[in-house]
């Protein structure tokens, strides 16, 4: 009886796991708009572009290339920023948009500017209108 | 009172879990290959970040919300978990360790876990909690629920195809626009891709074909009558993607899991 009971317990656990992993997690990801955990890989034609404007302590304005910012970063962030001066195909723009404030902080740290303005442009799919997200911040100095 | 299980019955049950055991070894090996520098001599682009361990904290600005020491420890735990799962040592906690530590490390990046890692980590947890450690293991566990173990992994694989197919029933995929964008960007390349995606109508045809394939292959794999042919088709599908798109180790992960459909 103990063996049969244990077997039934494991079977129940497997059913719960199946519902969780096969339905709940992907459905929740789909409903929150991202779809990152809903196996949407390689099926998106989304593209993004990053533009950065810095103002230094003398009031000089200059463009900072995302590739220059990529050189200060590592891993998949460097990979996502490299070449993002023009529209790049990939869903990374959505994740960057969600963290645009932190990204602006990173620009501050990397550029030693007094003020930065960061614009993220996203096309959700090929031919869709461009969605712009812009953030500006003064860079705190110690 | 339940009849005692004879050795031959137990052996038979265990042997029926062989495909799960093979999948367990293959999936955990893929986790190690993807998250450690083992494949660095091959200089594969998508493995450039797997040194010293994937997600290892680096100096400088970071999006991470855990301290670097904790992230480093999680990377080590993930590696230990994957090795333990592959060897069949305490497979259940090992599988959970791989999934939990792997996903936590991935969460330190703004981009989270890419599809390949999500597949491998979730599969590791499911295999650890199934009868996949009843065979091909240094510390085999007695079969606990063979039928639901096989069903769990098969339903998981079928669900991956189903969700992937569902997402493709969109105008910008079905008319071939997305394939054109991916081809132009170089994500899909090679002579086969150049030929198959040469015209708008061929792109649309292929796009509809892929959407239809991913939508039906899951049920065809699950249904015993069509399983054998569906397995051949699924392996061919992933091998073709390997040649044309090199989708990280995703295709190899799916092929490792397709073994669960072998009887």
HADDOCK unambig.tbl for C-alpha pairs under 7 A between the chains (distance, minus, plus):
assign (segid A and resid 1 and name CA) (segid B and resid 1 and name CA) 6.71 0.50 0.50
assign (segid A and resid 1 and name CA) (segid B and resid 2 and name CA) 6.34 0.50 0.50
assign (segid A and resid 7 and name CA) (segid B and resid 144 and name CA) 5.22 0.50 0.50
assign (segid A and resid 7 and name CA) (segid B and resid 145 and name CA) 5.14 0.50 0.50
assign (segid A and resid 10 and name CA) (segid B and resid 144 and name CA) 6.79 0.50 0.50
assign (segid A and resid 10 and name CA) (segid B and resid 145 and name CA) 6.13 0.50 0.50
assign (segid A and resid 11 and name CA) (segid B and resid 145 and name CA) 6.01 0.50 0.50
assign (segid A and resid 11 and name CA) (segid B and resid 148 and name CA) 5.50 0.50 0.50
assign (segid A and resid 14 and name CA) (segid B and resid 148 and name CA) 6.37 0.50 0.50
assign (segid A and resid 14 and name CA) (segid B and resid 149 and name CA) 6.85 0.50 0.50
assign (segid A and resid 14 and name CA) (segid B and resid 152 and name CA) 6.08 0.50 0.50
assign (segid A and resid 18 and name CA) (segid B and resid 152 and name CA) 5.94 0.50 0.50
assign (segid A and resid 18 and name CA) (segid B and resid 156 and name CA) 6.78 0.50 0.50
assign (segid A and resid 22 and name CA) (segid B and resid 156 and name CA) 5.74 0.50 0.50
assign (segid A and resid 22 and name CA) (segid B and resid 159 and name CA) 5.61 0.50 0.50
assign (segid A and resid 38 and name CA) (segid B and resid 163 and name CA) 6.16 0.50 0.50
assign (segid A and resid 39 and name CA) (segid B and resid 115 and name CA) 6.56 0.50 0.50
assign (segid A and resid 39 and name CA) (segid B and resid 160 and name CA) 6.25 0.50 0.50
assign (segid A and resid 39 and name CA) (segid B and resid 163 and name CA) 5.95 0.50 0.50
assign (segid A and resid 39 and name CA) (segid B and resid 164 and name CA) 5.12 0.50 0.50
assign (segid A and resid 40 and name CA) (segid B and resid 164 and name CA) 5.45 0.50 0.50
assign (segid A and resid 40 and name CA) (segid B and resid 167 and name CA) 6.15 0.50 0.50
assign (segid A and resid 41 and name CA) (segid B and resid 115 and name CA) 6.38 0.50 0.50
assign (segid A and resid 43 and name CA) (segid B and resid 168 and name CA) 6.60 0.50 0.50
assign (segid A and resid 43 and name CA) (segid B and resid 178 and name CA) 6.89 0.50 0.50
assign (segid A and resid 44 and name CA) (segid B and resid 178 and name CA) 6.34 0.50 0.50
assign (segid A and resid 45 and name CA) (segid B and resid 178 and name CA) 4.87 0.50 0.50
assign (segid A and resid 45 and name CA) (segid B and resid 181 and name CA) 6.25 0.50 0.50
assign (segid A and resid 75 and name CA) (segid B and resid 49 and name CA) 5.62 0.50 0.50
assign (segid A and resid 89 and name CA) (segid B and resid 185 and name CA) 6.86 0.50 0.50
assign (segid A and resid 92 and name CA) (segid B and resid 111 and name CA) 6.63 0.50 0.50
assign (segid A and resid 95 and name CA) (segid B and resid 110 and name CA) 5.88 0.50 0.50
assign (segid A and resid 95 and name CA) (segid B and resid 111 and name CA) 5.69 0.50 0.50
assign (segid A and resid 96 and name CA) (segid B and resid 110 and name CA) 6.95 0.50 0.50
assign (segid A and resid 106 and name CA) (segid B and resid 61 and name CA) 6.56 0.50 0.50
assign (segid A and resid 126 and name CA) (segid B and resid 177 and name CA) 6.69 0.50 0.50
assign (segid A and resid 126 and name CA) (segid B and resid 178 and name CA) 6.84 0.50 0.50
